[in-house]
Structures are given as C-alpha cells and as structure tokens.
Amino acid sequence: MQSNQASVSRQTGGVVGAAAPDKIGIAMATSARSVNPFRTLAKHRNFRLFWTGQTVSLIGTWMQQVAVGWLALELSNDPFLVGLVSAAGSFPILLLSLPAGVLADRTEKLKVVRIAQALMLVEASLLWWFTWSHHLTIHWLLTLALFGGTLAAFEIPARQSLIIDLVVKEDLLDAIALNSGGFNLARILGPSIGALVIAQFGIAWCFGFNALSYLAVLVSLALIRLPAAASSVAQQHSPVEGMMQALRYVRHDPTMWVLMRVVAVFSLLGIPILTMLPVVARDTLHLDVGGYGALMMCFGAGAVLGALVLAAVGQQLPRGMMRMVSSLAFGLFIVLFALSTSPVFSGAMLFLIGICAILNNALINGLLQERVSNEMRGRVVAIYVMVYVGMTPIGSTLAGWIARQSSAPWAIGGSAMVMLLYAAYAFRRYPELRQN
C-alpha cells in the first residue's frame, strides 16, 4: 500500500521527483498551510469522479426525501406513520450493516457500490411509477422504503470505507469532509429543485428525476480505476468470525468504544429533528411543501459551510475541542428550534444545527478511520454506520409516538435536552473525547 501511495503522490505532486530536498520541504509546508477546501478534489482523479457523480445523484436523492416525507404525511395524516416510514428506510441498516461490512472487506468495495447504486435506480423508478399511476399507498411507501434501506445497509459501509482508496491517508479527513459537503450541498439544491418539480410536474417526478440522477453516479463509478492493492481482498476468516473480530476490535479500543456510545446517543436523540420536520413545518410553522423544502435547505446550507471549514482548516485546529463544542452546541440549537414558532428563527437554528451536525459526524468518522487498519476498515465502518444510522429507526419511531401523544416540538426538544445532558457528562467523564 505504501508503494501505491507513493505512486499517487508522484502523480499528484508534480515537482516532487525533480525538486531539491529543501524545496520539497517548502512545498510540503505550503501544502500543509493551504486553506483551499477543494485541494483534495484537485489532487485525486478517482475521488473527483466519485464526488461529482455522488453529488449529482444526491440532488435527486434529496428531491425524493422531501417527496417521501410529505407523501407519508398526506397519505396517513399521522406523525407516528411519518416516523415509521423514516424508520423503515433505516431499520435494515441496524440489522444488516455488520454483515455488509464483512462483505466489503471480503469483496471489491467498488463493485458492491456499483451494484447497490444500480438497484437504487430501480427503487426510485418504482416509486415514480406507483405515484404517477396513483397506486401509491402508505403500505407501498413503507415497503419501498424498506427495500431502499436494505440496499443502503450494503452500500454505505462499502462506500464509506472506499474513500481511503480514492485518496491517501493524510487527505482522509479532508475527503470525508468534502464527501459530507457534497451530501449537504445536494440537501440545499435537492429540496429547492424538488419544490419546482412538484409545482410544474407533480410530486411523482421527484422520484423520476432521482432515478435519472443515478445515471451520473453509475457513469462516474464506471470510470474509477483503483490500483491493484486497493482492489485486493482478504478472506482468511468465516463471515461470523469476521463480525466477532470487528466487535472485539472496537470493544477493546477505549477511544472507539466511547465514540460509538456517543454516536448511538446522538443518533437516537438528535435525528428526530429531521424525521419530524414535515410535521413541524405544517402544524407548528404553518408552511406548505415549499416551506418544508426551504427548512431542509437551511440545514443543508449550514452543513455545507461546516464541511468547507473543516476541509479548509481542520488539520490546523484542535479536533478534540471542535468535537466537544460541536456536540454541545448541536443539542442546544435543537432545543431552541423546538421552542420556536417563527419560520425565520427556525431556519436560522437549522442552519446552525447543520454546521454542528457535519462537524461532529466528520470528526468522529475521521478519527475512527484513522485508527483502524485497512483489513478491518469495512467492518469497523459498518459498526459505525450500524450505530449512527441504525439507531435512527428507533429514534424516529419513538419521536413519532411522542409527537402523537403530545406534539412534534415536544418530541424534538425533549430528546435534544437528554442528548445535551449526556454530551456534557460524556465530555467531562472521558477526557479522550477532548483530545485530538
């Protein structure tokens, strides 16, 4: 792997092979001081292809996300069922992520991502047809959400652990931040484009445009060429032993074990703000689907800003301190959002929540991947995905039930208050969380 990384460095550095040692040092120092957040895209062709295709496709994904949330509310008029639809899209991740991580370590990750993305195109096409032909019911929506969640359970660990093969290790945090930035740039563009599509063509075409957007990612994945070492796989253990090995690895690394617990609490209690957002938009802020999309854009805009800041100066700032501040601020801003009855103030809080969410997620993800070996990467990332995404259906269902009994703001604010208290305890109790 080192030889491959050296080869990539020669291909991307340009002057390294001919420069004198002192000039090499100057060039490296200049690179280290660079605050261009897009430098990783410029350096690595494979990552550039991956990022571009993913970002275009994710615009369609967020168009679909807005449509699914609003359709669930229209078809059921029940916040519990809105939460249940969201849970159906993520519950398979809780069950299947770890076996999917074993698959990612035992096969070519790029191949897994290609197959999963092709099947996601099929899912989006089915959603388009059912909605366009007026055959969509809440039961079909739940079924297709479950199918999409099953695909995501296998795609996410493979895609997340693939990133390091597209760059070099020293650029991993920047690549993770840019990947999250692309995800949230799509969160800004997708809802706004989706609102226009709904107004001009109808809600079914959000699913149709999402299906078309998968062509961009499939083309970009087809153009990626990985070095032989990055494509090689190890198969020295049975799948069950592979899963147990990864669980022991995480359990006996104190820092990883603490981080996983923090991630679990944040996923369980923090994600309901997005699950319940359609309900808050309609019933508390008295907005239509366009207003709901605008709120999603506010969150996405904050997340993009957070990602760009992290990609630009994340290597120079104390990561432990950023981790603590973003975690505490995340809970505080959600509580303030839950108390709001003003669309403008709610949008401002969502912007700040987006910044905190992306910083927290990228910093924890980067720390985990930096600590793990390549042969364990797929499985450890799968455990992270299982906890981060897999706790969502539990949190979404719980939030939906609380909202049914009281209100969506109570569900969001109560969960966030518990999360805030836990974050304060965890960062005080475990000093390793405050360290780089």
C-alpha positions, 0 to 999 in steps of 0.5 A: 500500500505504501508503494501505491501511495507513493505512486499517487503522490508522484502523480499528484505532486508534480515537482516532487521527483525533480525538486531539491530536498529543501524545496520539497520541504517548502512545498510540503509546508505550503501544502500543509498551510493551504486553506483551499477546501477543494485541494483534495478534489484537485489532487485525486482523479478517482475521488473527483469522479466519485464526488461529482457523480455522488453529488449529482445523484444526491440532488435527486436523492434529496428531491425524493426525501422531501417527496417521501416525507410529505407523501407519508404525511398526506397519505396517513395524516399521522406523525407516528406513520411519518416516523415509521416510514423514516424508520423503515428506510433505516431499520435494515441498516441496524440489522444488516450493516455488520454483515455488509461490512464483512462483505466489503472487506471480503469483496471489491468495495467498488463493485458492491457500490456499483451494484447497490447504486444500480438497484437504487435506480430501480427503487426510485423508478418504482416509486415514480411509477406507483405515484404517477399511476396513483397506486401509491399507498402508505403500505407501498411507501413503507415497503419501498422504503424498506427495500431502499434501506436494505440496499443502503445497509450494503452500500454505505459501509462499502462506500464509506470505507472506499474513500481511503482508496480514492485518496491517501491517508493524510487527505482522509479527513479532508475527503470525508469532509468534502464527501459530507459537503457534497451530501449537504450541498445536494440537501440545499439544491435537492429540496429547492429543485424538488419544490419546482418539480412538484409545482410544474410536474407533480410530486411523482417526478421527484422520484423520476428525476432521482432515478435519472440522477443515478445515471451520473453516479453509475457513469462516474463509478464506471470510470474509477480505476483503483490500483491493484492493492486497493482492489485486493481482498482478504478472506482468511476468516468465516463471515461470523468470525469476521463480525466477532473480530470487528466487535472485539476490535472496537470493544477493546479500543477505549477511544472507539468504544466511547465514540460509538456510545456517543454516536448511538446517543446522538443518533437516537436523540438528535435525528428526530429533528429531521424525521419530524420536520414535515410535521413541524413545518405544517402544524407548528410553522404553518408552511406548505411543501415549499416551506418544508423544502426551504427548512431542509435547505437551511440545514443543508446550507449550514452543513455545507459551510461546516464541511468547507471549514473543516476541509479548509482548516481542520488539520490546523485546529484542535479536533478534540475541542471542535468535537466537544463544542460541536456536540454541545452546541448541536443539542442546544440549537435543537432545543431552541428550534423546538421552542420556536414558532417563527419560520425565520428563527427556525431556519436560522437554528437549522442552519446552525444545527447543520454546521454542528451536525457535519462537524461532529459526524466528520470528526468522529468518522475521521478519527475512527478511520484513522485508527483502524487498519485497512483489513478491518476498515469495512467492518469497523465502518459498518459498526459505525454506520450500524450505530449512527444510522441504525439507531435512527429507526428507533429514534424516529419511531419513538419521536413519532409516538411522542409527537402523537401523544403530545406534539412534534416540538415536544418530541424534538426538544425533549430528546435534544435536552437528554442528548445535551445532558449526556454530551456534557457528562460524556465530555467531562467523564472521558477526557479522550473525547477532548483530545485530538 
